[in-house]
Amino acid sequence: MSDLEGIAQRLDRRDGYRLISYREVGLPVFRVNCAVTLQQASELGAIEEFMLKAIARGVDSIDDLERFLGLPPKVVVTQLGQLAFENAVAARGGEPVRYALTAEGSRRLATQASFALVRQRIPLYVDGITRHLVALDHRELWTSKQLEPTGVLPPVLRRAPRAGDIDLAQVNRVTALMAKVGSPTQRAVRLDAVVGKPTLLFRRAMAAGFKSHDGRRISIAFAIDGRPSVEHEIAYERSGVAHKSPLFATLFDADKRRREVQAVARELRRDIQVVDDAAQAPLDRRPPLTLAGTKAVSVMSAKVRVLGVYDHPPLLRDALERAQDRLLIVSPWIRAAVIDKAFIKRLTTCLDRGVQVTVAYGIGRDDPGERDPDRQARESLEALATAFDNFRLVRKGNTHAKVLLVDDAYFVTTSFNWLSFRGDPNQPMREEEGTLVEDAAAVNAYYASLIARLPDDPLVSTPRRARRQ
């Protein structure tokens, strides 16, 4: 299970809601170069500093220092010995012995004052969702171009942060978190100006879409470094921009969701029809499934289960690794985020076992959203279709249903895009759930129905060599 799938599964524990979709996103962060006036603590220790100041003002014997500073004799003698060793003070002789500052001691007092004010230019990072300062390393951030396969969220306010928007208390909290161990402590006393134009960057996170059980409410949650961020969820909800985001538009548009569900239902009804015999069926069983054009195939409820969105990727990996006779995948898009080196390796191993593999894809004559990495992924499948006579790659044309069928063990009908879900920037988050049916008769009938509708000629028609033994 990938990190995203594991995180999604852990998040799917919200009372009254169910997880319907998730995807990796880039959360906006403004990098702001600020001129800040800092109060810098002295590198001198407190006892050392006050002892030097006392000697400079004529409190210069051991007894006088003890009384003036209220310190035990042992502490005063030890500190004087250290200062003398560092050539910061020198004994002047006499009885009692008196001490005076050397040039080094005077320099320390002049240059290492406890409350020296310094002005520095420091980078600060303002979260584009919460508008709060965050402690980040620049190596954790990405540009929008670097995150193209992921999809990025715009800031909730397009206006870049100004000096007056930045809270000094947050500056001090962040600088304390980012300070190196052993470095002098600093405290911001004034933020003078924002220098130059802030830069919009992004940090990787996961967005998860939840839908209430009554179907009336949608909620977007975020996880950063695998941990839920309630602060981001609340700020994003309050901003009201989720409905306008291209990444979440489909979730919040009830009409679009309804049309998608209806399109899938129309296509599936060509193969699967629900026969209503509730009056005769026991309460713990679902209505049997009837495959169109065939005799009714009854499937008990124990053999039908609903898949959550995060159940799909591991199921696809398992299908490639465990299929023995046949494997059928129907998915509209082919994307590099899924068809990677690991996928090609699993598919090649599957073909080497002699499994008859059919991949049907396409939702039109061409794919205007295809990018160079996606084209390369598609060509990798075409190369395998040329090399193996047991691999059939077919452009189906127009399909809304997505199918995974393995041997006669099970089939899945779903809205989950098997070969593109994990990174297609052109596809917003949608309700991604499926139904798994484990019934040999139903699987065989469904397979025959789907294969009969595929074009006779495969996409790759060049001569192919025999399967490797």
BELRAJO-V773074 format. One record per helix or strand of 3 or more residues. SS is the DSSP state (H for helix, E for strand). FROM is the first residue (numbers start at 0). LEN is the number of residues. Records with the same first field share a line. If there is no record, write none. Layout:
SS->FROM-LEN + FROM-LEN
//
This chain:
H->2-9 + 45-11 + 61-8 + 72-13 + 102-9 + 137-3 + 162-3 + 167-11 + 229-10 + 241-3 + 248-4 + 253-16 + 300-3 + 310-12 + 340-12 + 371-16 + 439-14
E->16-24 + 88-3 + 97-4 + 115-12 + 185-9 + 198-14 + 217-7 + 271-3 + 288-3 + 303-4 + 325-6 + 355-6 + 390-5 + 401-5 + 409-5 + 433-4
//
